[in-house]
Amino acid sequence: MAHLQSIFLASLLALAALHSSDAVDYTVTNQAATTPRGIVFDNQLGAEYTRQQMESASQFIWNLFQQTDPAARKNVPNVSLFIVDNLSPDRVAETLNNEIRVNDKYIQAGDQLKPGFNGVLYHEMAHVWQWNGNGQRDNTTGELIEGIADFVRLKANYIPAGWAKPGDGNRWYDGYFVTARFLDYCEGLKPGFVAELNKKMRDGYSTDFFFQLLGKTVDQLWTDYKNQPRN
């Protein structure tokens, strides 16, 4: 009996350790609570809803990036989100390390408020968890990073009006939704491609990663993508 109790206790401790390894503290602060859009946030979204969406986004990203093992992802014990009124008018949101700042000017009441807000949230949460090349950069790195974040938004089905359609864009590194659509094409060639690409970017960055994973240069892949028959 004592032996069985010891096994049961060990199992509980192991389960608790696994749970704690996934535990991330999410906090939400409305620093624009007195502005018209800050009031909309409090009345129609709120801190608790946003915190739940942050947690859901993390789980979604870990699965998409194949990072269910905490050792495979960044060590981020907490993520903070702030609604602010001091970002430049052309910036919807920005993320620095584990801190997200959302521009209150883009919080508009209406039936698209939650899907629009969640799309921005998933994009910014991707920045929290994705690897960024470990300081190795060229003229494509930043736009690829943004494209991967929009790929997360695409796979979460938070696609706003006005997004690029498959085949749009002049270069694979146009960034954001253009690059997201291209990455989705690459994902179709090899399921899990974006997860493997992100994993490679943990230690460095090279456009040769595309060749290593798909057997073609990124420029060849872009040409193939652009030449896909579309209605």
NORRA-V441595 format. One record per pair of residues at least 24 apart in sequence whose C-alpha atoms are under 10 Angstrom apart, sorted by the first residue. I is the first residue (numbers start at 1). J is the second residue. Records with the same first field share a line. If there is no record, write none. Layout:
BEGIN
I = J / J
END
This chain:
BEGIN
18 = 69 / 70
21 = 69 / 70 / 71 / 75 / 77
22 = 58 / 59 / 68 / 69 / 70 / 76 / 77
23 = 55 / 70 / 76 / 77 / 78
24 = 54 / 55 / 58 / 75 / 76 / 77 / 78 / 79
25 = 51 / 54 / 55 / 76 / 77 / 78 / 79 / 80
26 = 50 / 51 / 52 / 53 / 54 / 55 / 77 / 78 / 79 / 80 / 81 / 98
27 = 51 / 54 / 78 / 79 / 80 / 81 / 82 / 99
28 = 54 / 79 / 80 / 81 / 82 / 83 / 100
29 = 80 / 81 / 82 / 83 / 84 / 101
30 = 81 / 82 / 83 / 84 / 85 / 101 / 102 / 104
31 = 82 / 83 / 84 / 85 / 86 / 101 / 104
32 = 82 / 83 / 84 / 85 / 86 / 103 / 104 / 105
33 = 83 / 84 / 85 / 104
34 = 85
35 = 84 / 85 / 104 / 105
36 = 104 / 105 / 107 / 108
37 = 83 / 84 / 85 / 103 / 104 / 105 / 106 / 107 / 108 / 109
38 = 83 / 84 / 85 / 103 / 104 / 105 / 106 / 107 / 108
39 = 104 / 107
40 = 104 / 107 / 108 / 109 / 110 / 113
41 = 83 / 104 / 107 / 108 / 109 / 113 / 117
43 = 109
44 = 107 / 108 / 109 / 110 / 113 / 114
45 = 107 / 109 / 113 / 114 / 117
47 = 81 / 82 / 83
49 = 114
50 = 81 / 114 / 117 / 118 / 121
51 = 79 / 80 / 81
53 = 117 / 118 / 121 / 122 / 125
54 = 79 / 80 / 81 / 118 / 121 / 122 / 124 / 125
55 = 79 / 125
56 = 122
57 = 118 / 119 / 121 / 122 / 123 / 124 / 125 / 126 / 152 / 153 / 156
58 = 122 / 125 / 126 / 128 / 129
60 = 122 / 126 / 152 / 155 / 156
61 = 122 / 123 / 125 / 126 / 128 / 129 / 130 / 149 / 152 / 153 / 155 / 156 / 195
62 = 126 / 129 / 130 / 195
63 = 195
64 = 152 / 155 / 156 / 192 / 194 / 195
65 = 126 / 129 / 130 / 152 / 192 / 193 / 194 / 195 / 196 / 197 / 198 / 199
66 = 192 / 194 / 195 / 196 / 198 / 199
67 = 129 / 195 / 199
72 = 199 / 202
73 = 129 / 130 / 131 / 199 / 202
74 = 128 / 129 / 130 / 131 / 202
75 = 129
76 = 128 / 129
79 = 125 / 128
81 = 121 / 124 / 125
83 = 107
92 = 117 / 120
93 = 120 / 121 / 123 / 124
94 = 120 / 123 / 124 / 127
95 = 123 / 124 / 125 / 126 / 127 / 128
96 = 124 / 127 / 128
97 = 127 / 128 / 129
98 = 124 / 125 / 127 / 128 / 129
99 = 124 / 125 / 127 / 128
100 = 124 / 125 / 127 / 128
112 = 160
114 = 158
115 = 157 / 158 / 159 / 160
116 = 158 / 159 / 160 / 161
117 = 158
118 = 153 / 156 / 158
119 = 150 / 152 / 153 / 154 / 156 / 157 / 158 / 159 / 160
120 = 149 / 150 / 153 / 158 / 160
121 = 153 / 158
122 = 149 / 150 / 151 / 152 / 153 / 154 / 156 / 158
123 = 147 / 148 / 149 / 150 / 151 / 152 / 153 / 154 / 156 / 158 / 176
124 = 149 / 150 / 152 / 153
125 = 149 / 152 / 153
126 = 150 / 151 / 152 / 153
127 = 152
129 = 198
130 = 195 / 198 / 199 / 201 / 202
131 = 197 / 198 / 199 / 200 / 201 / 202 / 203 / 204 / 205
132 = 198 / 199 / 200 / 201 / 202 / 203 / 204 / 205
133 = 198 / 199 / 200 / 201 / 202 / 203 / 204 / 205 / 206
134 = 200 / 201 / 202 / 203 / 204 / 205
135 = 201 / 202 / 203 / 204 / 205
136 = 201 / 203 / 204 / 205 / 206
137 = 204 / 205 / 206
138 = 205 / 206 / 207
139 = 173
140 = 171 / 172 / 173 / 174 / 175 / 205 / 206 / 207
141 = 173 / 175 / 201 / 205 / 206 / 207
142 = 173 / 174 / 175 / 176
143 = 172 / 173 / 174 / 175 / 176 / 178 / 179 / 180
144 = 172 / 173 / 174 / 175 / 176 / 179 / 180 / 183 / 207
145 = 173 / 175 / 176 / 179 / 180 / 198 / 201
146 = 173 / 174 / 175 / 176 / 177 / 178 / 179 / 180
147 = 172 / 173 / 174 / 175 / 176 / 177 / 178 / 179 / 180 / 181 / 182 / 183
148 = 175 / 176 / 177 / 179 / 180 / 181 / 182 / 183 / 184 / 194 / 195 / 197 / 198
149 = 175 / 176 / 177 / 179 / 180
150 = 175 / 176 / 177 / 178 / 179 / 180 / 181 / 183
151 = 176 / 177 / 178 / 179 / 180 / 181 / 182 / 183 / 184 / 194
152 = 180 / 184 / 194
153 = 177 / 180
154 = 180 / 181 / 184
155 = 180 / 184
166 = 225 / 226 / 228 / 230
167 = 222 / 225 / 226 / 227 / 228 / 229 / 230
168 = 225 / 226
169 = 226
170 = 222 / 226
171 = 219 / 222 / 223 / 226
172 = 218 / 219 / 221 / 222 / 223 / 225 / 226
173 = 218 / 222
181 = 225
182 = 221 / 222 / 225 / 226
183 = 222 / 225
185 = 221 / 222 / 224 / 225 / 228
186 = 210 / 213 / 214 / 218 / 221 / 222 / 225
187 = 214
189 = 214
190 = 214
END
